[in-house]
Structure formats: C-alpha cells, structure tokens
Amino acid sequence: MAGPAPSQVLDELEAKGKMQKGSWLRDWLDALAFSLSGLDCTGTTCAAMAFTMEELHWEGSRGLAYPKGGMGSVVEALVKAVEKFGGEVCTKVKVEEVLLEGQCAVGVRSSKGELRAREAVVCNAPIWDAAKLLPQDLSLDDMKQDWQETPMTRSYLHLHLGLDAEGLDLSQLEAHYTSMTNWKDVTAEQNMVAISNPALLDPTLCPPGKLVLHLYGAGNEPFEIWENLKGEEYEALKAKRAKRLWQALEEVIPDARRRAEVALVGSPLTHRRFLRRTAGTYGPKPIFGRFGPGKVPFRTAGDALPAARGEHGIEHLLLCGDSTFPGIGVPAAVVSGLSAAHTTMDVWDHLDLLSRAGY
C-alpha cells in the first residue's frame, strides 16, 4: 500500500493534541509538499516528503543536493552506462507512434524510421501525450480517454540568469532559497518562487567572478493566459510575469538586475515546446487509492498491460516518468524507471542483481 497522504498524518496529530491546529508548521509542510508535487499535503505522497526532509537536513547538502557539473553530468553518466552495455541513445528524434502487432507493443515509429523492441516498449511521455502515441484503434479508445482525462497541475515560469558577482560577498549567500508572499495559500498563483544558486557549491558551473541562477515558480503558472500568444504580446507577457521572479531575487541580491548579463525567461509554452508536455504541465495530480494492486496514487508501470486493462490491454508496453508511481520530481521519476525495468525481468534475475549490488 502507498500509505496515507501527509495531510492525514497531520490531521491525526492535531486530533490527538500533538500538533496545534492552524500552526505555521502545517503551512510550512504544505509549502514543502507544493515544491515537490505542485500540490499541498493533501495531494503529496508521504514517501516524497520523507525523502526530502532527510535531504534538507543532510549536513553535506546545505539544504538541497546539486550534482557536480550540473544536470548535464547526470545525463552524460547515464548515456555512458547505456552505451557500455551496447545500447544507443538517440537525441533529436521524435517518436510518432507505438507500433502494435495485435495487442502487443513491438516497437516505435519515429522521425528517423522504425525501431523494433527486443523485450518491451517503455514510454516515459506524460500520460496525456502517451495517449497520442497509441495507434488509431477502437479497442484502445477507453484507455486513451482514461489517460487524457488525468487531472494535471499547472505549469512553470522560469528565469535563467548569468550575473556579474564582482563585489558580492558569496559567504553570505545560500545555494537555495524559497520566496513566499502568502503562507496560508501556498498553491496560489505566483506565490512560491524557488531560487537555485548551484555555483555556490560547484564554482566550475560558471566563469570566475560570475554566478548562474535559476528561478522558477513550479506548478503555479496558468497555461490559459499563454496559450494563444505570439510575437510582441508573448514577449510582453513574459516581461510582466517575470517581475515576480525578479522581485524574489532582489530580496537576496538587491541590485540583481544591474548585475544581469544573461536573462532568459521560460514560459509554459517553452515547456510545451521543448518537453512536449500537454499544457506545459508540471505533472499529474495524484488520485489516492485508485491505481494498481496496492491502490497507489499514481499509475503503475503496468497500467497499459492486460493485467490492468483486461482484453483491451497492450502486452509489453510499460510506463515510467512523472505520470507514474511514485510521481512528480527527479527522484520519483528515477524510481519509476527502475520499476519499469524490473517489470521486464523475472524475480531470479532481479535477486541476482540485488545480490551483486550488495543487498
């Protein structure tokens, strides 16, 4: 079982008099939950909260862990691991359709042709976009509709900056900040802004005397106000909406605008274009107790399989990514990939790998 939402745990603590009702602590936990999932404690898994609480208080992380060399170094390490075992990573290739033979996934059709699967097709597209990859077949309509009707969180607004750090006392800065305008409604539009300052931990990320920063409002930017904009109207709205991000940074570095040498704003349309995400969404809203044998709050790797869908399921089509359990965020998406991989293995191979890993 997936266990209760954090809100259920907090409700029980309040009922037993172990936590004061309406306390700031609950507001803070709601804010932490929102930063993970785009939802407060009522819609965030306990596992995600527990993991993050440990990371926040780990002595070596200074609040949050950042990979040395930036996120690109993580991608490069994964590519090397795939290639080491004979795999190939193809970039700038658009997958257009999952290929079926009968009710079995056998490969994909992409912008560069067809690729046949050896064991399974693993799809990490957001669930709404995954539905669009299935072929036209009446027997798949119910599954497509179920996927596309999954409730979603709102989108992102980003500000990527390169600053001149001359004269800044870096010892007084932190690697991460969170700016709030309202503690009682943490999910409010443009309320929470995260400020990442990773070069403070890894100076190799930028030239000497400079800083690179990333500011974003995750899960609190509506898509509708952006949807049909182009040209000057689009640029004007970017400038207008980015004011909140600049104001958040100016609480930390008052002359940040003067120091800015690079300033790039990313909108929900940026998310939709580069990440191919419907409405540029941050991810799905969990539905507790709905999915899979254990009634988890997100879909499982086997959501498309006949075991879950009956006669209209698809053999050898597995799901991963933030639309599947355990949900939104990099750690969760990684775990979902492991789950999909384990589904292709028999239990003895799985146990052998665990043994070789020292477990």
N, C-alpha and C positions, 0 to 999 in steps of 0.2 A: 504494500500500500504506500501511497505517496505521502501520507500523513496530513495533518491539518495545515491550513494557511496560518501565517504568523498572527493574523488578527484573532483567530480562535484561541490561540495560546494567551494573547494579551487579554482577551475578554475573560478568560478563566482566572487569570491573575488578578484582574480588577474585582471579579466576583468574590474572590477569596480574601480581598483586602490586602493583597501583597503588592499591589501597584495602584497608585492614586488615579482615579478617573479624571480624564481631561488633562493629564500631565504632559509636560514638554517632552518627556521621554517617548511617549507614544507618537507625538508629532515627528520627533527625530527618526524613529524607526520607520514611520511612513515615508519620510524623505529618503531614507536609505533604500527602502524597498522600491521606491519610484525610480531611483537612479539605476537600479538593476533591471527592472522589467517594464517601466513606463506605467506602473500601477502601484497603488499603495499596498499596505499589508493584507488587504482583503483579497488581492489577486496575485500575490507573490509566494513562491514556494519556500518552505522553511529551510530546505537544503541550500538554496541560493543565499538566504540570509545568513545561515550559519557559516558558510564558506567565506563570505565577505567580512563578517565580524572577525573571524580569525585573521584574515589578511590585513585588515585595518590595524590590528594590534600586534602584528608580527614586527619585531624590532628592526629587522633589516629592510623593511619596505618603505619606511617613512610615510605610512598611510596607505599607499597603493603601490603595487609592484609594476614596474615598466621593464620590458625586455631590452637588454643592452643591444644597441644597434638599431633600435626601433622595430616596429612590427614587421618591416621588410626582412629582418634577420630570422624571424619565426617562419615566414613563408619560404625563405631560402633553405632553411633546415628541413622543412617538410618536403620540399622538392627533391633535395638530395636523398632523403630517405626513400622516396618513391622510386627514384632512378636507380638507387643502389640495388633494388630488388627487381629491376627490369621493367619498371613502369615508365610512363611518359606523361608529362604534364603539358597540356596544350592551352595556350592563352590566346585571347582574341578570337575565340571560336564560339559561335552562338549555337547552342543546342536548340533545335527547332521542334523535335518530336521524339517521344519514346516509341521505339519500334516494338510491335507486338506480333507474335505468331500464335493465333488462337487467343488464349488468355494468359500468355506467358511473355514477359519482357525479355527481349533478346538483344537489345542494343539501342542506339540513338542515331537519329539523323541530324547532322549539324551543317553549318555553313561550309564545311570542308568535306562533306560526304558522310557515309555511314560508318559507324563503329560498332562491331559486334561484341557482346559481353561474353566473358568466359563463365562466370558464375551468377552474377546479378547486376542489375542496373541500380545504382544508388543515386538518388536525386536529393540535392540539398537546396533546391529552389524554394522560396517561400511558398506556402501551401496554395495561395491564390494563383501564383504563376505556374506551379507544378500542374494544376488542373488544365492549364492551357497547353501543356506539353503532351497530354494524352490524345490519341487519335480520335477522329470522329466515329463514335460507335455508340449506339443507343444503350447498350448494356452498361456503359460507363457513365451515363448521364447522372445517375444518383450520386456516385462518388464525386464527380466533378462539382455538382451543386453543393454537396456537403463541404467540400474543401473551400469553395469560393464564398460560402456563407460564414466561414470562420470569422468571428469578430476580431478587429485589429486595433492596435494602439495608433496614436498619432505619429507624426514624423519628426524630423530633426531640423534644426538650424545650426550651421557651423560657422566658425570664424577661425581661419588658419592664418597665423601671424609669424613674421620674422621681425624681431626687434633689435635695435641697437642697444646693447646693455652697458654702454660706457657710463660710468658713474653710479651704476646701480649696486647696492650692497646685496649681493646674492645670498649672503649668510642670513639675511632677514626674510628671504622668500621660501615658500614651501613648494614641493613638487606637485601638489594638487590642492585645489580649493573648490568649495561649493558655495555659490551665492544664492541666497533666497530672499524674496520680497514678502513671502507670506508663509508662515509655518502652519496655518490652520487648513490650508487647501493646497497641499504640496503638488497636486496634479494640475494646478491652474496654468493656463496658457502663459508661456514665457516667464514662469515663476523661477524654476530651478535652472541654474546655469553652472555647468562644470567647467573648471579651468585646469588644463593639464600643462605642466611645465617640466617635461621629461628631461630636458637638457641639464637640469639641476642635478640629476642623478647620473646622467651619461653625457658629458660635455662633447663627445665625438659627434653628437647629432647636429651640431652647427659649428660655424667658424668661431674662433676665439673672439670674445667681445660681443657675441650675439646671443639671442635667445629665440627658440622656436616654441610657440604656444598653440594650443588647440582649445578653443572654447566652443561649447555646444549646449543647446537645450534639447535633450533627448526625450521623445515621447510627449512633448508639449507644444508642438508646432502643427497647426491645422493644415491639411493639404488643400482644402477647398479654396482658400484665398489665393493660391498659387496656380491652380490647375490650368487656366486658360491664358496665362500671361506670357508675353513675348516682348523682346526689344526693350524700349525705354521704360515701359510700365514694369517689366520684370526687374530691371536694374534699380528702378526707384523703390520698389517694394523691398528688395534686398537691403538697400541702404537704410530704409525705415526700420525694418525688423531687426537689423543687426545692431541698432542703437542699444538695445538691452544687453547684448553681449559686451559691447564696448564699456558700458556703464559698470558691468560686473568686474571687468578687468581694472578699470580705473579705481575701484576700491582697494586694489592691491598695488597697482603701478599708476599713480595719478596722471603722469604725462605719457601714457602708453601710445596715444595717437601720434604725438610728435616723434616718438621713437620708431614707429612702424615703418619698415622698409618694404615689407610684403604684407598685403592684407587681402585675403580671398574669402568670399562668403559662399557657403554651400547651402542650398535650399532643398525643400522636399523634391523639387524637380531634378536637382542634382542626384539625389538618392535614387529616384526612379530611373534616371537615365543610366547611371554608372553601375548600380547594383541590381537593376532590373527587378525592382520591388514595386508591386502594386501600391499606388498612392504614396510611395516612398516610406511605407510604414516601418516603425521600429520593430514590429513583430506582432504576434497574436496575443489576444487576451486569453489567459488560461480559463478553462471550464473545469472546476474541481469535480472529481469523481465521475468523469464521463468516459475517458478513453482507456482502452486496453484491459487486459485481465485484472490488473491491480487498480483499475479506475484512477489512473493518473490524470493530472490537469492538462496535459498536452498530448498530442498524438504520439503514438509509438513508431518505432522503425518499421513495424509490420502493419501499419494502418491500411495499406493497399492490398495486403495478401488475402488469399481466400479464407484463412483462419479468422480474419476480422470482417471480411466482406461477403463471405459465402460464395455462391456460384458466380457472382459478378466481380470477384477479386482478381488480382493480377499476380501470378506467380513470378517470383524473382524480381519484384520491384520494391525496393526498400527506400525509406525516407530518412533524412537526417537534417541537421540545421536547426535554426531557432524556432521553427514551427513545430518541432517535435520535443518530446521529453528529454532533458529537464527544462527546456525553454530558452528564453532570451539571454544573450550575453555570450562572450567568448568561451568561458569555461563550460557553460552548458552546451554550447554547440559542439565543442570538442567531445564531450561525453556522448552526445547523440551520435557522432561519427563512430565512436567505439562500439556503441550499441548496434549500429547497422553492420559493422564489420563482424561482430560476434554472432549476429544472426546468420551469417553465411557459413559459419564453422560448426562442426559437431563438438559436443561437450569435451571429448578427449583431446582434440587439438587445442581447445581453449585452456584446459587444465595444464597441458604441456607448456603452453606459452606462459601461463602464470608461474609455473614451476621454474622456468628458465629466467623469469624476471625476479625470482627470489621470494615469491609468495607461497 
